[in-house]
Every structure is written in C-alpha cells, then in structure tokens.
Amino acid sequence: MTENAYTPTPQAPTTAGRPPLQRSRTDLLLGGVSGGLAAHTGIDTLLWRVGFAALTLAGGAGVALYLVLWVLMPAAPAGPADRTNLLDEWVERLRARFVTRPASSAPAPR
C-alpha cells in the first residue's frame, strides 16, 4: 500500500470579486464609512456601526478611527440619486491634501 503524499498548497485569497474600499453614497448615516466597509468585507453595516460605537464608549478611539477613515477612504462614484452634502465636499478637499498623488501628475522640476 502506498500512502498518498499529495498535500494541497495554500493559495492566497483572491479579492477579484470584492468591491473596492470606498465610502458608500447610498448606505450612510454620517459619512458612509460603515457602509463602505460593509460592502468591502461582507460584514453587515450595523455591526460596523456597533463596533465604532463600542470603541467610542471604551475610550473614544471609535470617533478618531471613523474620522481618519472618512478622510482616507475615497468616496464611491456618485450616481444620479446619491446624496452629497457640504461636509462631504469639505472632506474630499481635505483628503486631496493628505493623499499622495501619482508621480505623473506632479509638476516637472525645472
């Protein structure tokens, strides 16, 4: 009798079917961070919101984390029925200052 020596090789998980990490414009209460995280990870939006609330009650880290994610996560492309507000426009301008631009868009040195 021979023993089967085949062992499957572990493969890296693919993210091809996963939507990109973007703030949601349809599932939002404040900035769409929880909705974007829910779409990207497959975890319900309510659980993300409860997690941020728990972190806030446990020392205030939830508010800081939410604000950082709000600034760093790009907004999803706007559709005709999507909501935008003045605060979102301000966050997008702030995000443009902090997020690095590709080298091709930088002005050429003289």
Long-range contacts (C-beta under 8 A, 24 or more apart in sequence): 18-42, 21-73, 22-73, 22-74, 22-75, 22-76, 23-70, 23-73, 23-74, 23-75, 23-76, 24-76, 25-75, 25-76, 25-78, 25-79, 25-82, 25-83, 25-84, 26-79, 26-82, 28-83, 30-66, 30-70, 31-66, 31-70, 31-87, 31-88, 31-91, 32-75, 32-76, 33-66, 33-69, 33-70, 33-73, 36-73, 36-76, 37-69, 71-95, 71-98, 72-98, 72-99, 74-99
